[in-house]
């Protein structure tokens, strides 16, 4: 590394953010960038650690060349940094904004110090590259005459599309929504990922020759048989779209929605595709978010921007341990510690080990919910079971319930049934080591085959599936 003692000389520095009072009045991104001098210092903190866990299986799922581009940023060789970043990640402007950064948890400095600000450096490299005009289309120089249909335009589908198009194959993406992007466009609020960021990258894919067909649901508008006859290969990247339901008394009441429906409608409205009356509004309502993950956090931030009267978030699992130190207590693994998101900072009551028992309503509308506290026990086989704590029941007034309880598996829609695909024991699409499904010429990648996971992991699987498809087409 250029600055061998950098990690001893410089402290970790994070970007500042707009105040809560200001940012909850809009949906724009609110984190400010570090200046070039600060970024150089942060790059200098990267150690000559011998084994860079940050881009191992513990750290970055796309195997980003993190130590290399950290060093180039320290040396102010930005174009060289960009070239290393571009070699492994199709969409660093997205992962640099929304990835939870397991690379930082795995950073060798995290053994006993604050990790390198890898995520911020990644974001600033790609933003500098766009500003300087280094991000350009790479259309293929030779056409293979082979064609690929990709169903779903989330991170796995887009990554696979770009990789295959650059190999010279004709690539067509089919998306059932009005615009391309899948989860990136409709599942993530603008205050975390403004959609011009996505559109800017889609311009590059368009210039490279990727074809986009929106508002088309395969299995309904077009048959699986038609695709099999029209394309040499099909790749399914539809995500893990089946939400986990909460089957308890009162679930049928109005005012109870899956979190993704709430977020999607808000994003559609922000994009001017629906009217305000069609939004699931939290304005002046007592909101309860059930589920403590990132989707639940996004619901909290969105509800606050609507002007909710109150926002409460419950999680059925125990509260993770509080950790105030800067280092990782479970290095190099992702630590199970309490995390407070920017949305939580904007206003939210949180509680853990809470079981939702029932919803109560008036005239078909939810008005309250009943809960109890639970205790988790581990049996002799290591399995955890929950036990209700006697006399711990309580009731809350509620006008809007958002179920952020996760996703169970890929949606078993007409497309998958018509293709007669086989599923694994978790009901995701079963694939072999080359991403081939049980049907020859049909591949799957991303959450449709792994179950719900990280965007960065979906990008990796999209890239790997594209490599397998390219080899299949060149047989």
Order of alpha helices (4+ residues) and beta strands (2+ residues): alpha-alpha-alpha-alpha-alpha-alpha-alpha-alpha-beta-alpha-beta-alpha-alpha-beta-alpha-beta-beta-beta-alpha-beta-alpha-beta-alpha-beta-beta-beta-beta-beta-beta-beta-alpha-beta-alpha-alpha
